[in-house]
């Protein structure tokens, strides 16, 4: 039973049983013991005193600008607490700006109530805005609680917060600066001109307060010699942002850390100030494209690429792209500047051109969102100077699925959106980025799969000097590079919008099909012929330590410059025309180049997602909604993933680097005879469960390896105001009715239930006491959180595979297929 995978054995369509109610038995028991009032006073009195000083500084700052009344944003970080401060906020007169669930490393003052003290501790971060009166009341209640550990009736949440308080501090300039490397950003800009910065404001509940914040910040920007380009609000995700032009001197002050010289980073209105920039790795020109495959794409597109403007007359792309450019970004770029957009369109159509493959069967829709930035030295493709990502995403998705008000939707057939763009100024730090929140809202609203690149971190610091790595060879060098990546974690976190929970986030393997490419002088291969994750690839985890990136894919090998004595970091070398990397169409309109990083890796996954959409349309026994196809596509993408056995990764980062693994099984190509993959799609409501039953083949009573894989995926609505954020929490337990499966392989069980994908693999090597005529069952449950689902159902999909070792000669596919066909007309699918 060794027949290869083939289209004659496509993924099978299954059914889910009707929903039944389920009673939640979840209980929240204390995880830690808390210190008393005396110890909390010792720990935190100085921090509350710092709040008073910070408020005084804010009074002076506001007075100097003749601006609005002074306020202070205060951050409370609690361990093992889930208090609701709503009533306390009303009583004290402060505004809750943000609440985020977190997980922290253990703290000796908060010992865990378990033997394993190394486990992370859940908690919550509350950001609140206080005026002078609220500040005075807060300090009075703090003093009262320290003395008696009691507070008046109605203030129990504040009492609990004080008891569990790990830290309290003002939101200051360093918070507002996010993690932008201002020195590096400044180095890539043209001098003696003005440059754009992005300012994210705290989203205030009152429109009047939002108006006041805009006016105050406009005044601050003008006083520093700048001007406001745009201001937008996306109420659905709580985003309030501004783009502004500022003098080079302002950026120089930020690079020096001279915050006193830049008033915008001192304003209480401001949540973040960051630079919007991109970092793409593209080689010199290689060879000419040659003669393309003569077969042309047909039918409506199912994949939309959001990127730069592509060169549409390249022989490899001609008649294979549909470009929708309502902002006329083509008019802002010459042909030779369209590097990234052309490269990503090329991957979406062809994959890696070093590997002979057929082109995409359908045209690819490209909606340009990037244009060359004239203020950068190399004309880097970025968002327009006046554009803010959340507002742009809202506009683009409405164009695709609703129309722009003057015409109908341009992307009704689109199911997959590819976004190989990230914001280096917004690395994930536990707080969901506004860009990610927007994608989560839009993907759930319109029912689409969004594939996002994890982001690239170009510079790799090396403790002990960079030459210590380059001097090594073989696996020792690969291990040293991996150690450097692990030691730099978490400063190499996901770049927005890769933190989106509904998105499929893709990291990059140091892998391509370019063959043996000698590094030559002044370059070296960091992997040294070992299989590693590309060192530029951003690392997870995601929201509440969920698995991120979801997947990794070939992102090309990135060679590094041979460091000089005294260098403390490794930096990628300019890739030569012979590679290595992912081979793509070039912006000159006729030749080929190489690129590497998470951008082509994400485009590779998006390409496979589009192929899966076609498979689903072919195998479904009735028309499906876009959301159902999207959920099923997302499930099948992850279902084919496994962590490569030969992948070298540092134990300290593990799944943070590779997620669920690479696409070891390309399910759009079908199944082998000794396996069967079944996909089911449906909807589920709060406190409901649905059962997927899979028939078994004969021949399982033999001793030998049987592998069972299950993947659950859904698109969750979100509530940006709520600390839990995700409204729909779906999960499955271990399947029943086959045999005792033991512990799942490859994944962290808890982390795999915190996003919108759950994936598990089990293997047994014993005889199974069941066979044809029997079935095993997997039960999916849904519980609501973050304010609930309000009666709305959630689209979900489950993919299940049974694989039997070929030497057992079990025709798994045919036997399961026959039994499924016999059930047609029985049961409920949606």
Secondary structure by P-SEA (a helix, b strand, c coil): ccccccccccccccccccbbbbbbcccccccbbbbcaaaaaaccaaaaaaaaaaaaaaaaaaaaaccccbbbbbbbbbccccccaaaaaaaaccccccccccccccccccccccccccccccbbbbbbbbcaaaaaaaaaaaaaaaacccccccaaaaaaaaaaccccccccccccccccaaaaaaaaccccbbbbbbbbccccccaaaaaaaaaaaaaaaaaacccccccccccccccccccccccaaaaaaaaacccccccccccccccbbbbbbbbbbbbcccccccccccccccccccbbbcccccccccccccccbbbbcccccccccccccaaaaaaaaaaacccccccccccccbbbbbbcccccccccccccccccccccaaaaaaaaaaaacccccccccccccccbbbbccccccccccccccaaaaaaaaaaaacbbbbbbbcccccbbbbcccaaaaaacccaaaaaaaaaaaaaacccccccccccccccbbbbbccccccccccccccccccccccccccccbbbbbcccccccccccccccbbbbcccccccccccccccccccccbbbbccccccccccccaaaaaaaaaaaaaaaaaaaaacccccccaaaaaaaaaaaaaaaccccccbbbbccccccccccccccccccccccccbbbbbbbbcccccbbbbbbbbbbcccccccbbbbbbbbbbbbbbbcccccccccccccccccccccccccccccccccccccbbbbbbbbccccccccccbbbbbbbbbbcccccccbbbbbbbbbbbbcccccccaaaaaaaaaaaaaccccccc
